[in-house]
Amino acid sequence: MARLPAVQDLRQRFAARGVFVFVMTPFLDVRDRRDRFVPDLVGMEGNARHFAGIAGDRMLVICGGSGEFHSLRPAEVVELGRAAAAGAGGRCRVILGVGGPTRTAVKMAEQAQAAGVDAVLVMPHPPEVKRGEAALWERHRAVARAIDIGMLPFRAPAQLLSAGLIARLEQLPNVVAVKEESNAVDWVRTGVRLTGGRLPIVTGGSENMVPYYYLAGAVGFTTGMANITLAASIALHDAALAGRWQQAMEWRDWFEPLTDMRGALGTPMLKGGLEMLGLAGGPVRDTGARLDASGRRQVRRLLRQKGLL
């Protein structure tokens, strides 16, 4: 069992705020014995090195939902976390998704700590969600006891952690923030009120929702778009965190066509965009999808209009 530091000590040192980049998992155009695309570990290390070199409040989330977590084996997840930690080189925090049954999540968390990441994001596991909040409490407590790095519970439509459970989770020394992605703006304020502002709330909903979430008390947001817009995403975060609402809204509007394009083209847009920036992308593992020629023209045109290329 890991030795847990004092609650505020770990939270203050971790300082969970800023842009949480849900890093795309790059894959090679090579298949393994299971006929599945092979994770590009060198590409992940290089991408992480690039993101870590951009100044500002940012953290890298490896193998989250946008990182195709559910298409990866636990051992692959850990190796991708190791590659990202090596690329980041301590210049920014690296968070790794862990999940599956509690026993698997605990083992992955232990291996993630050994791989050099700074925290784990505990992904929902539907069979345990169905067992109720007593089971979810035991799940998170088991992960917390196994590690002495940070941990983020994941509040999502399929796992609506109650106010009472959030209050209990706040007492776990490892919990450095709550990942809120239930699409409920007002709940952010509820979470801030419940914890007296002691527990950072990190939201989803894309750059389009940042001003509203930050007005309610969020201090960070998760984003796949930041794979290709990180400096601009940080500028949006800075404006909203400082309460410069007109500037934050201008940035929000700047992002809107990018968000619309991602809605139309999906994950291949971001992977293709990474490749246009000279970074690693590759196919979507489950489908093999990549941007076609028409999609590449659309993305390249918009990235040039935004000054990203």
C-alpha positions in Angstrom: 0.0 0.0 0.0 1.3 3.4 -0.9 1.9 6.1 1.7 -0.6 8.9 1.1 0.5 12.6 1.6 -1.7 15.2 3.2 -4.7 16.2 1.2 -3.9 19.9 0.6 -0.2 19.1 0.2 -0.7 16.9 -2.9 -3.5 19.1 -4.3 -1.5 22.3 -4.0 1.6 20.7 -5.5 -0.4 19.2 -8.4 -2.2 22.5 -9.1 -4.9 21.0 -11.3 -5.9 23.9 -13.5 -5.4 24.9 -17.2 -5.9 23.1 -20.5 -6.1 19.3 -20.1 -5.2 18.1 -23.6 -6.9 14.7 -24.3 -4.0 13.6 -26.5 -4.8 11.6 -29.6 -3.2 8.1 -29.5 -1.1 7.8 -32.6 -1.0 4.5 -34.4 1.3 3.0 -37.0 0.1 1.7 -40.4 1.3 -1.7 -39.1 -0.9 -4.4 -37.7 -0.2 -6.8 -34.8 -1.1 -10.5 -34.6 -4.7 -9.6 -33.7 -4.8 -7.6 -37.0 -5.0 -4.3 -35.0 -3.0 -1.2 -35.6 0.1 -0.9 -33.4 0.4 2.1 -31.0 3.1 4.5 -32.1 5.2 4.9 -29.0 7.8 7.0 -30.7 5.1 9.2 -32.1 3.5 9.6 -28.7 6.8 10.6 -27.1 7.4 13.1 -29.8 3.9 14.6 -29.6 4.2 14.9 -25.8 7.5 16.6 -26.2 5.9 19.1 -28.6 2.9 19.8 -26.2 5.3 20.1 -23.2 7.2 22.8 -25.0 4.2 25.2 -25.3 4.2 27.6 -22.4 1.2 28.0 -20.1 -1.2 26.1 -17.9 -1.5 22.7 -19.6 -1.6 19.0 -18.7 -1.6 16.0 -21.0 -4.2 13.3 -20.6 -3.1 10.1 -22.2 -5.5 7.3 -23.2 -8.7 9.2 -22.2 -11.9 8.9 -24.3 -10.4 10.9 -27.2 -7.3 8.8 -26.9 -9.2 5.6 -27.8 -8.9 4.1 -24.4 -11.4 1.4 -25.0 -9.6 0.1 -28.0 -6.3 -0.4 -26.0 -5.1 -3.3 -23.9 -4.0 -2.3 -20.3 -0.4 -3.0 -21.2 -0.6 -0.8 -24.2 -2.1 2.0 -22.1 0.8 1.9 -19.6 3.4 1.9 -22.4 1.8 4.9 -24.0 1.8 6.6 -20.6 5.5 5.8 -20.2 6.3 7.3 -23.7 4.3 10.4 -22.9 6.1 10.9 -19.5 9.4 10.5 -21.3 8.5 13.1 -23.9 7.1 15.6 -21.4 10.3 15.3 -19.4 8.7 16.8 -16.3 7.8 20.1 -18.1 4.1 19.5 -17.6 1.9 17.0 -15.8 0.9 13.7 -17.5 -2.3 12.0 -16.5 -3.1 8.4 -17.7 -6.5 6.8 -18.1 -7.0 3.6 -16.1 -10.1 1.5 -16.0 -11.8 -1.9 -16.4 -12.8 -3.9 -13.3 -11.5 -2.5 -10.1 -8.7 -5.1 -9.8 -7.5 -4.1 -13.3 -7.8 -0.4 -12.6 -5.7 -0.8 -9.5 -3.0 -2.7 -11.3 -2.9 -0.2 -14.1 -2.7 2.7 -11.6 0.3 1.0 -9.9 2.0 0.5 -13.3 1.2 4.0 -14.3 3.0 5.4 -11.2 6.0 3.2 -12.0 5.9 4.5 -15.6 6.4 8.0 -14.3 3.0 9.7 -14.8 1.7 12.3 -12.4 -1.9 11.1 -12.0 -4.5 8.7 -13.2 -8.0 9.4 -14.6 -10.3 6.7 -13.3 -12.5 5.8 -16.3 -16.1 4.6 -15.7 -16.7 0.8 -15.9 -20.4 0.2 -16.6 -20.8 -3.1 -14.6 -19.5 -1.3 -11.5 -21.6 1.8 -12.2 -24.7 -0.5 -12.2 -23.7 -1.7 -8.7 -24.3 1.7 -7.3 -22.3 4.4 -5.4 -21.1 2.1 -2.6 -19.3 0.1 -5.3 -17.9 3.3 -6.9 -16.6 4.5 -3.5 -14.8 1.2 -3.0 -13.4 1.4 -6.5 -11.9 4.8 -6.0 -10.7 4.1 -2.6 -8.9 0.9 -3.8 -7.1 2.9 -6.5 -6.2 5.6 -4.0 -4.7 3.2 -1.6 -2.5 1.6 -4.3 -0.8 4.8 -5.4 0.6 8.0 -4.0 0.3 10.1 -7.2 -2.8 12.1 -8.1 -6.2 10.7 -9.0 -9.2 12.2 -10.9 -12.7 10.7 -10.6 -14.8 11.0 -13.8 -18.3 12.4 -13.5 -20.1 11.6 -16.8 -23.7 11.0 -18.0 -23.1 7.3 -17.5 -21.7 7.9 -14.0 -23.4 10.8 -12.2 -21.4 10.8 -9.0 -23.8 12.3 -6.3 -23.1 15.2 -4.1 -22.6 12.9 -1.2 -20.0 10.8 -3.0 -18.1 13.8 -4.2 -17.9 15.0 -0.6 -16.4 11.6 0.4 -14.0 11.5 -2.6 -12.7 14.9 -1.5 -11.4 13.3 1.6 -9.1 10.9 -0.4 -5.7 12.4 -0.4 -5.0 11.4 -4.0 -8.0 13.2 -5.5 -6.5 16.3 -7.1 -9.6 17.3 -9.2 -12.9 16.0 -10.5 -13.3 15.5 -14.2 -16.9 16.8 -14.9 -18.4 15.8 -18.2 -22.1 15.4 -17.5 -22.9 18.5 -19.7 -24.5 20.2 -16.6 -23.1 23.7 -16.3 -24.9 24.4 -13.1 -23.4 21.3 -11.4 -20.0 22.9 -11.6 -21.2 25.6 -9.2 -22.7 22.8 -7.0 -19.3 21.0 -6.9 -17.5 24.2 -6.0 -20.1 24.9 -3.2 -20.0 21.4 -1.9 -16.2 21.4 -1.5 -15.8 25.0 -0.5 -13.6 25.5 -3.6 -11.0 23.1 -2.2 -11.4 20.5 -5.0 -10.7 21.8 -8.5 -13.4 21.1 -11.1 -12.2 20.4 -14.6 -14.9 20.3 -17.3 -15.5 19.0 -20.8 -17.8 20.4 -23.5 -15.1 21.8 -25.8 -13.7 25.3 -26.0 -17.2 26.6 -26.9 -18.4 26.1 -23.3 -15.4 27.4 -21.4 -16.6 30.9 -20.5 -19.8 29.5 -19.0 -18.1 26.7 -17.0 -15.4 29.1 -15.7 -18.0 31.6 -14.6 -19.5 28.8 -12.5 -16.1 28.1 -10.9 -14.2 25.6 -13.1 -10.5 26.1 -13.3 -9.6 23.8 -16.2 -11.1 22.1 -19.2 -10.5 19.0 -21.2 -10.2 19.2 -24.9 -9.3 17.1 -27.9 -9.1 20.2 -30.1 -6.0 21.4 -28.2 -4.1 18.7 -30.0 -3.9 21.2 -32.9 -4.7 24.5 -31.1 -2.9 24.3 -27.7 -1.6 27.9 -27.6 -5.0 29.3 -28.5 -6.7 27.0 -26.0 -4.3 28.3 -23.3 -5.2 31.9 -24.2 -8.9 31.1 -23.8 -8.2 29.5 -20.4 -6.1 32.5 -19.3 -8.9 34.9 -20.3 -11.7 33.0 -18.6 -9.6 32.3 -15.4 -8.9 36.0 -15.1 -12.6 36.9 -15.6 -11.9 38.7 -18.8 -15.2 37.6 -20.2 -15.4 39.7 -23.4 -12.0 38.3 -24.4 -13.0 34.8 -23.4 -16.1 35.1 -25.6 -14.0 36.3 -28.5 -11.8 33.2 -28.2 -14.9 31.0 -27.8 -16.2 32.4 -31.1 -12.8 31.9 -32.7 -13.1 28.2 -31.9 -16.6 27.7 -33.1 -15.9 26.8 -36.8 -13.2 24.4 -35.6 -15.6 22.7 -33.2 -18.2 22.5 -36.0 -15.7 20.8 -38.3 -14.7 18.3 -35.7 -18.4 17.5 -35.3 -18.6 16.8 -39.0 -15.3 14.9 -39.5 -14.7 13.3 -36.1 -11.4 12.1 -34.7 -9.8 11.8 -38.1 -9.9 15.6 -38.3 -7.6 15.9 -35.2 -5.3 13.1 -36.3 -5.0 14.6 -39.8 -4.4 18.0 -38.3 -1.5 16.6 -36.2 0.1 15.2 -39.3 -0.2 18.6 -41.0 1.7 20.0 -38.0 4.4 17.4 -38.5 3.3 15.3 -35.6 2.1 11.7 -35.3 -1.5 10.8 -36.0 -2.3 7.7 -38.0 -5.6 5.8 -38.3 -8.4 5.4 -35.8 -7.7 1.9 -34.4 -11.2 0.5 -34.4 -12.2 1.6 -37.9 -9.0 2.4 -39.7 -10.6 5.8 -40.6 -8.4 8.6 -41.9 -9.2 11.9 -43.5 -9.8 11.5 -47.2 -8.5 14.0 -49.7 -11.6 16.2 -49.5 -11.4 16.2 -45.7 -7.7 17.1 -45.8 -8.4 20.1 -48.0 -11.1 21.3 -45.7 -8.9 21.0 -42.6 -5.8 22.5 -44.1 -7.8 25.5 -45.4 -9.3 26.2 -42.0 -6.1 25.7 -40.1 -4.4 28.2 -42.5 -7.3 30.7 -42.0 -6.7 30.4 -38.2 -3.0 30.9 -38.5 -2.3 27.4 -37.2 -0.3 26.3 -40.3 
